[in-house]
């Protein structure tokens, strides 16, 4: 019997307009009323999905920044925080400076960028491109020297965005040589850098342990490389039709696309509701 459902947000729970399809909402609410636990797992900072929890009508923990934070947003209770080590930050910032690569950095509450073309008005693009206006936003700052952030607030995630897939693949491979970090894609044009050992899958399993829920009692949904760890460790894994092949290859089920309410469809099949 499955007891916990872990769901990625962008391109999984959410459709391409960054809204939750009604079919997803209805299935989740039915299971919630039956006592099934839910946790949202996102590459975003956690506060950027608070609107969706409000829309679902219940509180649940949120795994933010690909597992670097776990927090109950309603109570603002921080359950886990796993920032990148200072030595690894320096190496990444050195690499980006030497190769003239623009980079973003995120603490729990702030976003930073050294790209002179960016400003507070386009914060949505800094994080990713969202078509829905959110009630919660990060405090965003333009910064000239990323190294100055090393001794400041703990940084949970670094991000490199580029529209060239070949550039992204090349930079990802080079960054993986730096010790102390995990480098994963959260989108085809986006590399996320987090602390080594940190992942959505690890965060889900740690949370499940606290609830005395076993891995085989977990259902996980995802679409991108940063969801791989979550699907790999869950008892039942679901990849989205719009998802990457590396997830489809390991998934127990490939559901409909995010624009066809694939989460709701799969939940109804798995739980027979």
BELLIN-V190391 format. One record per helix or strand of 3 or more residues. SS is the DSSP state (alpha for helix, beta for strand). FROM is the first residue (numbers start at 1). TO is the last residue. If there is no record, write none. Layout:
ss->[SS	SS]
from->[FROM	FROM]
to->[TO	TO]
//
This chain:
ss->[beta	alpha	alpha	beta	alpha	beta	alpha	beta	beta	alpha	beta	beta	alpha	beta	alpha	beta	alpha	beta	beta	alpha	alpha	beta	alpha	beta	alpha	beta	alpha	alpha]
from->[4	9	22	37	46	61	65	69	77	86	104	110	120	139	146	157	165	181	190	200	215	218	225	236	245	253	258	262]
to->[8	13	33	41	56	64	67	72	81	98	106	113	127	142	149	161	175	187	195	210	217	222	233	240	248	255	260	271]
//
